[in-house]
Each structure stands twice: as C-alpha cells, then as structure tokens.
Amino acid sequence: MKQRHVESDARDTSGRGGAEGARRAVFAPVESRARVEAVVRRIGDAIELGLLADGEQLPGESELAGLLGVSTVTLREALMALRQRGLVTTRRGRGGGSFVSLPERPGQERLRARLRGWSSEELRDLGDHWAALSGTAAALAAERTGPDDLRPLLRSVEELATAPDAAARSRVYGRFHVELAAAAQSARLTREQVTLQTEVGALLCLVLATDEYREEVADRHRAVIRAVQDEAPDSARTLAERCVRESAARLIALRLTL
C-alpha cells in the first residue's frame, strides 16, 4: 500500500482547490535570510520554467506575502526586481495586479556561448546531480502517489509530444521533472528540482531541436509514468535516471564540438 505522508510545507496553502504540488512548492514560505533575493529567485525560477503561465495573475500582495512568509514591504521590493527583469508586469486600477510575463529563451548562438562556459566535467557533475534528484523522485512517487497526482505528468508528456519548437520543449521537459518531484510529495525535492532546471533548462534547447529526440524523450517520460503507476520504485528510478543521463550525455557531446 502506498504511503500517504506529505511534508507539512507541501500542503495546499494557496487557497485554490486542486492546486498542483509544483505550484504549492513555488508559493511555500521562503527560508533564506536574504528574503528579497529569495522571493525573486523563487518566483523568477517558476516563471522561467513555465510553472506559472504567461499572463497569469499572481495572488494579491497581502496573500502572496503571507504564502511566502515575508512582509509586504519585502514582497514589493521583490516584485519591483521582477518587473525590472521583465518577468512581471503590473496593471493599475480595476482588475489590476501583478501578471506573469514569460521571457523568450535565448537564441541558439547565445546558448552555445553559454554552453562553452561549462566544462565536460561540470556538465557530467550536473547530470549526476540531476539523475540523483529525478531518480529519487520517481522512486518515491511510485511508493506514494495516487492516480490524480499523475495528471500533471500526463499533461506535460502530451504537451512535449506536440511542442513546436526547442524553447517550448525545453520548458515542458524541465516542468515534467519538477512535477515528478511534486508527485513524490516532497516539497524540498520539488524546490531543488526547480533550482536545477533553471540552471540546465535553457541549455536543453540545444538538444531538443529535432523531432526525433523530442519523441524519444516523450517515450522515456511515458515509461517513467507507467513505472510509477505500476508502483515499481526501482524501475521508475532507473528509467528516470536513464532519461536524464541521456540528455546530459548529449550536452557533453555537443560541448566537445564547440
């Protein structure tokens, strides 16, 4: 029988019925002393990954400050920083508020330049860390999750299968692994996966340009979901790790050609 333990800070505190675990992790209290920077990074990372949809209205200032466990002054400073980065727009008057502004992924040349800044050893280390996170999340999800918890994962797989360009594919790819951590019912794993995906996610544009590899990744994600549904933690772990290591290997191979 699957365990139903849920970390206290992963509960739905957003006031929205049926909110996904990944979104709950976004709006969980920040823990850093540098509160403004922590809020900017938390919300900015969620926007970069597409966990918060383009044009989506954020909760009101008082509600959002309460969710994140910060003062309204701190929140306003963070929102100002997000506006300066082009990730949030603010509208005044009736129906106004703060709204998500999804940024464009950098172009191929800028991404290649960014990839040149990584050594093969650093990319391999990043892949090891990613595989450990996703493998653990998949194994825990197989032990803990129920059918309803898999809906975000199933949706992401279908979006990946039809995503028209590399930028959209990379966002959905990263979101899948965040949602896998959320399905494991671990707020800490989810937040760690969000942080990692903002580090590696844009680079995945470089290896997801072909339809062939997009379909391969979608099939690998479907295999992970089946293992979770079958309550097979060892298989789920192996499949998730294999998917991640294959992508990391492609990035390393590309880096060696630059």
PADO-448806 format. One record per residue: x, y, z of N, C-alpha, C in turn; residue number from 1. Coordinates in Angstrom, 2 decimals. Each point is the difference from the previous one (the first is absolute). Example, Ala and Ser with C-alpha at 12.3 -4.5 7.8 and 13.67 -1.06 7.14 Angstrom:
BEGIN
     npx     npy     npz    capx    capy    capz     cpx     cpy     cpz pos
   13.19   -5.69    7.80   -0.89    1.19    0.00    0.90    1.20    0.00   1
   -0.35    1.05   -0.72    0.82    1.19    0.06   -0.77    1.09    0.73   2
This chain:
BEGIN
     npx     npy     npz    capx    capy    capz     cpx     cpy     cpz pos
    0.84   -1.20    0.00   -0.84    1.20    0.00    0.87    1.24    0.00   1
   -0.38    0.98   -0.80    0.82    1.19   -0.12   -0.09    0.86    1.25   2
    1.14    0.59    0.37    0.03    0.88    1.14   -0.68    1.31   -0.37   3
   -0.61    0.65    0.95   -0.69    1.25   -0.25    0.57    1.15    0.80   4
    1.28   -0.14    0.41    0.64    1.08    0.74    0.24    1.18   -0.93   5
   -0.35    1.18    0.46    0.24    1.22   -0.75    0.68    0.98    0.93   6
    1.12    0.59   -0.45    0.68    0.98    0.84   -0.93    1.17    0.26   7
    0.09    0.54    1.21   -0.93    1.05    0.40    0.07    1.21   -0.91   8
    1.20    0.34   -0.51    0.09    1.20   -0.81   -0.35   -0.28   -1.45   9
   -0.46   -1.23   -0.33   -0.44   -0.30   -1.36   -1.51    0.03   -0.11  10
   -0.72    0.31    1.08   -1.44    0.01   -0.05   -0.51    1.17   -0.81  11
   -1.25   -0.10   -0.42   -0.57    1.04   -0.83   -0.36    1.19    0.87  12
    0.88    1.00    0.00   -0.26    1.22    0.74   -0.39    1.14   -0.92  13
   -0.19   -0.30   -1.25   -0.29    1.06   -0.96   -1.46    0.39   -0.01  14
   -0.87   -0.82    0.63   -1.40    0.31    0.00   -0.69   -0.37   -1.29  15
    0.67   -0.70   -0.89   -0.59   -0.40   -1.26   -0.15   -1.52   -0.01  16
   -1.23   -0.47   -0.18   -0.22   -1.42    0.00    0.73   -0.67   -1.14  17
    0.60   -1.16    0.27    0.66   -0.77   -1.03    1.30    0.59   -0.48  18
    0.60    0.92    0.75    1.28    0.58   -0.41    1.05   -1.09   -0.04  19
    0.91    0.09   -0.98    1.00   -1.04   -0.17    1.12    0.16    1.02  20
    0.65   -1.13    0.30    1.09    0.04    0.96    1.13    0.92   -0.41  21
    0.28    0.05   -1.30    1.08    0.88   -0.46   -0.32    1.45    0.28  22
   -1.25    0.40   -0.20   -0.40    1.38    0.27    0.00    0.27    1.51  23
   -0.39   -1.00    0.79    0.02    0.19    1.45    1.43    0.26    0.48  24
    0.96   -0.69   -0.60    1.39    0.22    0.39    0.45    1.41   -0.37  25
   -0.51    0.52   -1.12    0.35    1.36   -0.41   -0.43    1.01    1.06  26
   -1.18   -0.21    0.56   -0.57    0.97    0.93    0.17   -0.41    1.46  27
    0.92   -0.94    0.29    0.31   -0.35    1.39    0.88    1.08    0.61  28
    0.02    0.12    1.33    0.82    1.05    0.63    1.47   -0.10   -0.39  29
    0.63    1.14   -0.24    1.43    0.01   -0.29    0.75   -0.12    1.31  30
    1.19   -0.58   -0.06    0.74   -0.32    1.22    1.27    0.82    0.15  31
    0.41    0.70   -1.06    1.27    0.72    0.05   -0.15    1.31    0.77  32
    1.12    0.42    0.64    0.00    1.30    0.66   -0.06    1.13   -1.02  33
    0.59   -0.20   -1.15   -0.05    1.02   -1.05   -1.35   -0.13   -0.69  34
   -1.03    0.48    0.66   -1.36   -0.29   -0.42   -0.35    0.56   -1.38  35
    0.42    1.22   -0.31   -0.34    0.57   -1.30    0.58   -0.85   -1.12  36
    1.29   -0.33    0.11    0.65   -0.82   -1.02   -0.64   -1.38   -0.09  37
   -0.40   -0.55    1.15   -0.61   -1.33    0.00   -1.36    0.02   -0.71  38
   -0.79    1.04    0.23   -1.30    0.11   -0.67    0.20    0.19   -1.50  39
    0.94    0.87   -0.38    0.26    0.24   -1.42    0.41   -1.30   -0.70  40
    0.87   -0.76    0.65    0.45   -1.25   -0.61   -1.12   -1.02   -0.07  41
   -0.78   -0.13    1.08   -1.08   -0.99    0.01   -1.00    0.27   -1.11  42
   -0.51    1.22   -0.07   -1.02    0.31   -1.00    0.62    0.08   -1.40  43
    1.19    0.57   -0.09    0.67    0.08   -1.29    0.28   -1.37   -0.59  44
    0.46   -0.94    0.83    0.26   -1.36   -0.47   -1.28   -0.65   -0.49  45
   -1.10    0.20    0.74   -1.27   -0.61   -0.38   -0.49    0.56   -1.34  46
    0.22    1.29   -0.24   -0.42    0.60   -1.26    0.87   -0.52   -1.15  47
    1.32   -0.06    0.22    0.91   -0.49   -1.03   -0.37   -1.42   -0.43  48
   -0.45   -0.82    0.95   -0.35   -1.39   -0.30   -1.40   -0.17   -0.58  49
   -0.80    1.06    0.08   -1.37   -0.12   -0.48   -0.93   -0.61    1.03  50
    0.45   -0.10    1.27   -0.90   -0.48    1.05   -1.10    1.01    0.26  51
    0.30    1.26   -0.26   -0.99    1.06    0.03   -0.20    0.44   -1.44  52
   -1.24   -0.01   -0.44   -0.30    0.20   -1.42    0.13    1.46   -0.41  53
    0.35    0.20   -1.25    0.10    1.34   -0.56   -1.34    0.71    0.13  54
    0.01    1.20    0.59   -1.23    0.77    0.18   -0.76   -0.34    1.26  55
    0.44   -1.01    0.74   -0.69   -0.39    1.23    0.13    1.09    1.06  56
   -1.09    0.24    0.71    0.04    0.99    1.06    0.50   -0.63    1.29  57
    0.99    0.63    0.61    0.50   -0.48    1.29   -0.99    0.34    1.09  58
    0.03   -0.71    1.12   -0.86    0.37    1.12    0.26    1.45    0.42  59
   -0.99    0.62    0.64    0.17    1.36    0.47    1.18    0.12    0.96  60
    0.48    1.22    0.19    1.21    0.21    0.78   -0.11   -0.58    1.41  61
   -1.09    0.27    0.67   -0.15   -0.49    1.38   -0.02   -1.52    0.03  62
   -0.76   -0.61   -0.92   -0.09   -1.46   -0.03    1.35   -0.62   -0.36  63
    0.66    0.56   -1.02    1.27   -0.56   -0.44    1.07    0.15    1.08  64
    0.02    1.14    0.67    0.96    0.19    1.10   -0.24   -1.02    1.10  65
   -1.28   -0.27    0.30   -0.31   -1.01    1.01    0.42   -1.39   -0.40  66
   -0.22   -0.35   -1.27    0.39   -1.33   -0.49    1.51   -0.20    0.09  67
    0.75    1.05   -0.35    1.46   -0.11   -0.02    0.63    0.27    1.36  68
   -0.81    0.46    0.95    0.52    0.24    1.34    0.89    1.21    0.10  69
   -0.31    1.04   -0.80    0.80    1.23    0.03   -0.92    1.19    0.23  70
    0.59    1.13    0.28   -0.79    1.22    0.17   -0.43    0.54   -1.35  71
   -1.03    0.85    0.00   -0.45    0.59   -1.26    1.08    0.94   -0.57  72
    0.80    0.61    0.87    1.09    0.86   -0.47    1.02   -0.84   -0.78  73
    0.36   -1.15    0.58    0.94   -0.90   -0.68   -0.56   -0.47   -1.33  74
   -1.29   -0.35    0.00   -0.62   -0.48   -1.23    0.01    1.08   -1.07  75
   -0.30    1.22    0.37   -0.03    1.09   -0.99    1.38    0.23   -0.60  76
    1.04   -0.11    0.81    1.36    0.14   -0.52    0.30   -1.13   -1.00  77
   -0.45   -1.21    0.34    0.23   -1.14   -0.89   -0.77    0.17   -1.31  78
   -1.25    0.47    0.08   -0.78    0.21   -1.22    0.63    1.08   -0.87  79
    0.57    1.02    0.63    0.68    1.04   -0.77    1.19   -0.59   -0.76  80
    0.76   -0.87    0.68    1.14   -0.64   -0.66   -0.46   -0.89   -1.16  81
   -1.10   -0.70    0.20   -0.54   -0.87   -1.06   -0.49    0.83   -1.18  82
   -0.58    1.16    0.28   -0.42    0.88   -1.10    1.20    0.50   -0.78  83
    1.08    0.32    0.70    1.21    0.47   -0.68    0.60   -1.07   -0.89  84
   -0.19   -1.27    0.37    0.49   -1.11   -0.81   -0.97   -0.38   -1.11  85
   -1.16    0.66   -0.05   -0.98   -0.29   -1.04   -0.80   -1.26    0.24  86
   -0.01   -0.50    1.23   -0.71   -1.23    0.31   -1.39    0.24    0.56  87
   -0.26    1.22    0.42   -1.30    0.36    0.58   -0.40    1.38   -0.53  88
   -1.27    0.15   -0.31   -0.53    1.31   -0.35   -1.09    0.35    1.01  89
   -0.18    1.27    0.25   -0.99    0.45    0.97   -1.02    0.89   -0.69  90
   -1.27   -0.27    0.27   -1.08    0.81   -0.55   -0.74    0.67    1.16  91
   -0.34    1.22   -0.19   -0.70    0.76    1.03   -1.50    0.01   -0.27  92
   -0.73    0.41    1.00   -1.43    0.17   -0.16   -0.77   -1.29    0.16  93
   -1.26    0.07   -0.39   -0.89   -1.15    0.14    0.50   -1.17   -0.84  94
    0.07   -1.16    0.63    0.52   -1.18   -0.70    1.51   -0.01   -0.11  95
    0.64    0.93    0.71    1.45    0.06   -0.07    0.67   -0.98    0.94  96
    1.32    0.07    0.03    0.79   -0.90    0.83    1.32   -0.30   -0.68  97
    0.67   -1.05    0.46    1.28   -0.42   -0.58   -0.22   -1.23   -0.87  98
    0.53    0.04   -1.22   -0.23   -1.06   -0.97    1.33   -0.55   -0.52  99
    0.01   -1.30   -0.26    1.20   -0.68   -0.50    0.28    0.42   -1.43 100
    1.26    0.23   -0.31    0.44    0.30   -1.36    1.09   -1.01   -0.36 101
   -0.38   -1.01   -0.78    0.93   -1.09   -0.32    1.10    0.49   -0.92 102
    1.27   -0.14    0.39    1.10    0.49   -0.85    0.28   -0.95   -1.16 103
    0.60    0.54   -1.03    0.44   -0.84   -1.12    1.30   -0.71    0.38 104
    0.17   -1.23   -0.48    1.27   -0.68    0.19    1.07    0.69   -0.85 105
    1.25    0.00    0.46    1.07    0.59   -0.82    0.13   -0.74   -1.33 106
    0.54    0.68   -0.99    0.21   -0.62   -1.30    1.09   -1.06    0.05 107
    0.09   -0.78   -1.08    0.94   -1.12   -0.06    1.44    0.45    0.23 108
    0.38    1.12   -0.60    1.40    0.44    0.14    0.31    0.38    1.44 109
   -0.93    0.69    0.66    0.22    0.35    1.40    0.04   -1.24    0.87 110
   -0.82   -0.99   -0.32    0.01   -1.24    0.79    1.31   -0.77   -0.22 111
    0.48    0.00   -1.23    1.28   -0.67   -0.26    1.13    0.70    0.75 112
   -0.07    1.32    0.05    1.01    0.75    0.76   -0.09   -0.34    1.48 113
   -1.22   -0.14    0.49   -0.18   -0.38    1.41    0.53   -1.41    0.25 114
   -0.25   -0.91   -0.94    0.47   -1.37    0.16    1.53   -0.04    0.02 115
    0.65    0.88   -0.77    1.46    0.04    0.00    0.56    0.34    1.38 116
   -0.81    0.65    0.82    0.44    0.35    1.34    0.02   -1.18    0.95 117
   -0.53   -1.13   -0.44    0.00   -1.21    0.83    1.10   -0.94   -0.51 118
    0.71   -0.62    0.91    0.93   -1.06   -0.38   -0.77   -1.32   -0.06 119
    0.58   -0.98   -0.66   -0.64   -1.32   -0.07   -0.17   -0.58    1.40 120
    0.98    0.23    0.86   -0.08   -0.52    1.37   -1.16    0.65    0.76 121
   -0.18    1.30   -0.20   -1.11    0.70    0.67   -1.34   -0.50   -0.50 122
   -0.11   -0.22   -1.30   -1.25   -0.52   -0.55   -0.28   -1.41    0.50 123
    1.04   -0.81    0.10   -0.19   -1.36    0.52   -0.46    0.04    1.46 124
    0.59    0.91    0.79   -0.39    0.15    1.40   -1.44    0.48    0.10 125
   -0.37    0.93   -0.88   -1.38    0.48   -0.02   -0.96   -1.14   -0.34 126
    0.39   -0.83   -0.98   -0.83   -1.15   -0.37   -0.15   -0.99    1.14 127
    1.08   -0.22    0.76   -0.06   -0.91    1.15   -0.99    0.52    1.05 128
    0.08    1.31    0.25   -0.90    0.61    0.99   -1.45   -0.09   -0.47 129
   -0.23    0.29   -1.27   -1.34   -0.06   -0.56   -0.54   -1.43    0.05 130
    0.82   -0.97   -0.37   -0.43   -1.40    0.02   -0.36   -0.44    1.41 131
    0.80    0.43    0.98   -0.29   -0.36    1.39   -1.33    0.57    0.45 132
   -0.27    1.25   -0.36   -1.26    0.64    0.39   -1.19   -0.68   -0.67 133
    0.08   -0.15   -1.32   -1.14   -0.56   -0.72   -0.21   -1.48    0.31 134
    1.10   -0.74    0.16   -0.13   -1.41    0.34   -0.65   -0.18    1.35 135
    0.42    0.77    0.99   -0.60   -0.09    1.33   -1.46    0.40   -0.05 136
   -0.31    1.08   -0.72   -1.38    0.46   -0.11   -0.89   -1.07   -0.63 137
    0.49   -0.64   -1.06   -0.79   -1.03   -0.67   -0.27   -1.19    0.92 138
    1.03   -0.41    0.74   -0.17   -1.14    0.91   -1.02    0.33    1.10 139
    0.10    1.21    0.56   -0.94    0.40    1.06   -1.42    0.15   -0.56 140
   -0.10    0.54   -1.21   -1.32    0.14   -0.62   -0.67   -1.35   -0.18 141
    0.78   -1.01   -0.38   -0.55   -1.35   -0.17   -0.53   -0.56    1.30 142
    0.55    0.45    1.12   -0.43   -0.49    1.30   -1.14    0.82    0.59 143
   -0.11    1.26   -0.39   -0.90    0.91    0.71   -1.17    0.55   -0.81 144
    0.16    0.13   -1.30   -0.96    0.78   -0.75   -1.26   -0.79   -0.34 145
   -1.07    0.74   -0.25   -1.25   -0.59   -0.45   -0.29    0.43   -1.42 146
   -1.04   -0.55   -0.63   -0.31    0.31   -1.41   -0.16    1.49   -0.28 147
   -0.64    0.73    0.91   -0.23    1.42   -0.24    1.31    0.78   -0.05 148
    1.01   -0.48    0.74    1.28    0.71    0.04    0.76   -0.13   -1.31 149
   -0.40   -0.92   -0.85    0.71   -0.22   -1.26   -0.54    0.85   -1.14 150
   -1.11    0.68    0.22   -0.58    0.80   -1.08    0.94    1.07   -0.54 151
    0.70    0.75    0.87    0.94    0.99   -0.55    1.09   -0.64   -0.85 152
    0.49   -1.19    0.41    1.04   -0.69   -0.76   -0.52   -0.45   -1.37 153
   -1.19   -0.54   -0.02   -0.60   -0.45   -1.26   -0.23    1.18   -0.94 154
   -0.45    1.11    0.57   -0.21    1.20   -0.81    1.32    0.49   -0.59 155
    1.05    0.00    0.82    1.30    0.48   -0.48    0.55   -0.88   -1.12 156
   -0.19   -1.31    0.11    0.48   -0.89   -1.06   -0.70    0.32   -1.32 157
   -1.31    0.21    0.07   -0.73    0.29   -1.24    0.39    1.37   -0.56 158
    0.27    0.96    0.87    0.46    1.30   -0.48    1.37   -0.11   -0.65 159
    0.85   -0.82    0.59    1.33   -0.19   -0.60   -0.12   -0.64   -1.37 160
   -0.91   -0.94   -0.15   -0.15   -0.71   -1.27   -0.45    0.92   -1.12 161
   -0.62    1.13    0.35   -0.50    0.91   -1.03    0.68    1.37    0.03 162
    0.96    0.19    0.90    0.68    1.31    0.11    0.69    0.33   -1.32 163
   -0.24    1.18   -0.54    0.46    0.31   -1.35    1.46    0.39   -0.12 164
    0.62    0.47    1.07    1.38    0.48   -0.12    0.81   -0.39    1.23 165
    1.31    0.18   -0.11    0.91   -0.45    1.05   -0.23    0.73    1.32 166
   -0.35    1.29   -0.07   -0.22    0.76    1.23   -1.18   -0.56    0.78 167
   -1.11   -0.26   -0.69   -1.18   -0.57    0.66    0.31   -1.40    0.53 168
    0.74   -0.79   -0.78    0.33   -1.36    0.42    0.85    0.00    1.26 169
    0.97    0.91    0.07    0.89    0.02    1.16   -0.76    0.38    1.26 170
   -0.96    0.92   -0.12   -0.80    0.38    1.17   -0.84   -1.17    0.49 171
   -0.64   -0.70   -0.94   -0.86   -1.13    0.39    0.85   -1.14    0.57 172
    1.16   -0.23   -0.58    0.92   -1.03    0.50    0.34    0.29    1.47 173
    0.42    1.24    0.26    0.35    0.36    1.37   -1.19   -0.08    0.93 174
   -1.15    0.44   -0.49   -1.20   -0.03    0.85   -0.38   -1.43    0.37 175
    0.20   -0.95   -0.93   -0.31   -1.39    0.30    0.79   -0.47    1.22 176
    1.27    0.32    0.06    0.83   -0.47    1.11   -0.34    0.71    1.31 177
   -0.44    1.24   -0.10   -0.49    0.69    1.20   -1.27   -0.67    0.50 178
   -0.91   -0.30   -0.93   -1.27   -0.64    0.38    0.23   -1.41    0.51 179
    1.04   -0.67   -0.48    0.33   -1.33    0.52    0.40    0.11    1.47 180
    0.78    1.02    0.34    0.37    0.23    1.40   -1.22    0.34    0.83 181
   -0.93    0.77   -0.58   -1.23    0.33    0.71   -0.84   -1.26    0.24 182
    0.00   -0.91   -0.98   -0.75   -1.26    0.16    0.60   -0.86    1.11 183
    1.29    0.20    0.29    0.64   -0.71    1.11   -0.42    0.55    1.34 184
   -0.78    1.09   -0.01   -0.51    0.64    1.21    1.14    0.49    0.88 185
    1.00    0.57   -0.64    1.14    0.57    0.71    0.20    1.44   -0.44 186
   -0.31    0.93    0.88    0.16    1.42   -0.34    1.47    0.35   -0.21 187
    0.88   -0.60    0.79    1.43    0.30   -0.14    0.54   -0.50   -1.34 188
   -0.35   -1.21   -0.38    0.44   -0.52   -1.29   -0.54    0.87   -1.14 189
   -1.24    0.44    0.15   -0.61    0.82   -1.05    0.73    1.31   -0.15 190
    0.29    0.67    1.10    0.71    1.28   -0.08    1.41   -0.19   -0.54 191
    0.66   -1.09    0.38    1.34   -0.27   -0.51   -0.04   -0.25   -1.51 192
   -1.02   -0.70   -0.45   -0.13   -0.27   -1.43   -0.28    1.29   -0.77 193
   -0.80    0.90    0.57   -0.25    1.28   -0.65    1.31    0.76   -0.18 194
    0.81    0.04    1.05    1.28    0.70   -0.06    0.90   -0.61   -1.07 195
    0.06   -1.32   -0.05    0.86   -0.66   -0.98   -0.48    0.25   -1.42 196
   -1.31   -0.04   -0.21   -0.53    0.16   -1.36    0.26    1.39   -0.54 197
    0.01    1.01    0.86    0.31    1.34   -0.50    1.47    0.11   -0.40 198
    0.83   -0.92    0.52    1.42   -0.01   -0.35    0.25   -0.72   -1.32 199
   -0.72   -1.11   -0.21    0.26   -0.83   -1.17   -1.06    0.14   -1.08 200
   -1.20    0.50    0.38   -1.14   -0.03   -0.91    0.23    0.66   -1.34 201
    0.54    1.23    0.02    0.20    0.71   -1.27    0.98   -0.74   -0.91 202
    1.02   -0.63    0.60    0.97   -0.73   -0.81   -0.64   -1.16   -0.75 203
   -1.08   -0.54    0.54   -0.66   -1.13   -0.66   -0.58    0.39   -1.36 204
   -0.18    1.32   -0.22   -0.43    0.44   -1.33    0.96   -0.50   -1.08 205
    1.26   -0.15    0.37    1.02   -0.38   -0.97   -0.11   -1.46   -0.44 206
   -0.65   -0.83    0.80   -0.09   -1.42   -0.35   -1.43   -0.45   -0.29 207
   -0.96    0.90    0.13   -1.40   -0.37   -0.20   -0.56    0.55   -1.31 208
    0.87    0.45   -0.88   -0.46    0.62   -1.24   -0.59   -1.02   -0.98 209
    0.47   -1.24    0.05   -0.49   -0.99   -0.96   -1.26   -0.69    0.50 210
   -0.92   -0.27   -0.92   -1.22   -0.71    0.36    0.31   -1.40    0.49 211
    1.03   -0.61   -0.55    0.36   -1.36    0.38    0.35   -0.09    1.49 212
    0.82    0.93    0.48    0.38   -0.07    1.41   -1.16    0.43    0.90 213
   -0.81    0.95   -0.47   -1.18    0.37    0.78   -0.89   -1.21    0.23 214
   -0.22   -0.80   -1.03   -0.84   -1.20    0.13    0.65   -1.03    0.91 215
    1.32   -0.10   -0.08    0.71   -0.93    0.87   -0.16    0.39    1.47 216
    0.14    1.29    0.29   -0.17    0.48    1.37   -1.43   -0.24    0.48 217
   -0.97    0.30   -0.86   -1.40   -0.22    0.38   -0.25   -1.47    0.33 218
    0.57   -0.91   -0.79   -0.15   -1.44    0.28    0.65   -0.37    1.33 219
    1.16    0.59    0.29    0.67   -0.29    1.27   -0.85    0.50    1.18 220
   -0.59    1.17   -0.17   -0.86    0.53    1.06   -1.23   -0.88    0.21 221
   -0.57   -0.49   -1.09   -1.14   -0.90    0.13    0.39   -1.28    0.75 222
    1.20   -0.49   -0.27    0.47   -1.21    0.68    0.15    0.24    1.51 223
    0.48    1.19    0.36    0.11    0.35    1.43   -1.38    0.00    0.64 224
   -0.97    0.61   -0.67   -1.36    0.07    0.54   -0.57   -1.40    0.18 225
    0.22   -0.87   -0.98   -0.52   -1.38    0.12    0.61   -0.71    1.21 226
    1.29    0.19    0.23    0.64   -0.63    1.15   -0.56    0.56    1.30 227
   -0.28    1.30    0.05   -0.62    0.59    1.19   -1.40   -0.56    0.20 228
   -0.77   -0.11   -1.08   -1.34   -0.56    0.09    0.02   -1.46    0.48 229
    1.03   -0.73   -0.42    0.11   -1.41    0.37    0.59   -0.20    1.40 230
    0.28    1.12    0.69    0.59   -0.04    1.35    1.31   -0.79    0.00 231
    0.84    0.30   -0.99    1.29   -0.67   -0.16    1.12    1.01    0.22 232
    0.37    0.27    1.25    0.98    1.07    0.27    1.36   -0.21   -0.63 233
    0.50   -1.23   -0.01    1.33   -0.25   -0.58    0.00    0.28   -1.50 234
   -1.04   -0.46   -0.67   -0.11    0.25   -1.43   -0.17    1.48   -0.29 235
   -0.84    0.67    0.79   -0.23    1.43   -0.19    1.30    0.78    0.17 236
    0.77   -0.35    1.02    1.28    0.67    0.24    0.94   -0.18   -1.19 237
    0.13   -1.24   -0.46    0.92   -0.31   -1.10   -0.39    0.74   -1.28 238
   -1.29    0.02   -0.30   -0.47    0.65   -1.23    0.19    1.52    0.06 239
   -0.28    0.59    1.16    0.18    1.45    0.14    1.47    0.37   -0.11 240
    0.85   -0.77    0.65    1.44    0.27   -0.07    0.51   -0.15   -1.43 241
   -0.46   -1.02   -0.69    0.45   -0.25   -1.38   -0.39    1.16   -0.92 242
   -1.21    0.50    0.18   -0.47    1.13   -0.81    0.90    1.22    0.20 243
    0.30    0.30    1.25    0.82    1.17    0.33    1.42   -0.17   -0.50 244
    0.58   -1.17    0.23    1.39   -0.22   -0.40    0.16    0.07   -1.52 245
   -1.00   -0.43   -0.74    0.05    0.08   -1.46    0.05    1.47   -0.44 246
   -0.81    0.84    0.64    0.01    1.42   -0.36    1.32    0.66    0.38 247
    0.51   -0.34    1.18    1.29    0.55    0.43    1.11   -0.44   -0.95 248
   -0.04   -1.25   -0.45    1.02   -0.51   -0.92   -0.05    0.76   -1.33 249
   -1.20    0.35   -0.45   -0.13    0.76   -1.24    0.59    1.41    0.15 250
   -0.23    0.61    1.16    0.59    1.32    0.25    1.52   -0.08    0.02 251
    0.54   -1.04    0.64    1.46   -0.17    0.06    0.57   -0.21   -1.40 252
   -0.67   -0.83   -0.79    0.47   -0.25   -1.36    0.00    1.28   -0.83 253
   -1.06    0.81    0.17   -0.06    1.26   -0.73    1.10    0.95    0.48 254
    0.22    0.02    1.32    1.05    0.88    0.54    1.36   -0.35   -0.59 255
    0.27   -1.26   -0.23    1.30   -0.41   -0.54    0.20    0.44   -1.44 256
   -1.09    0.33   -0.68    0.12    0.45   -1.39    0.21    1.51   -0.10 257
   -0.18    0.73    1.10    0.07    1.46   -0.05    1.43    0.46    0.18 258
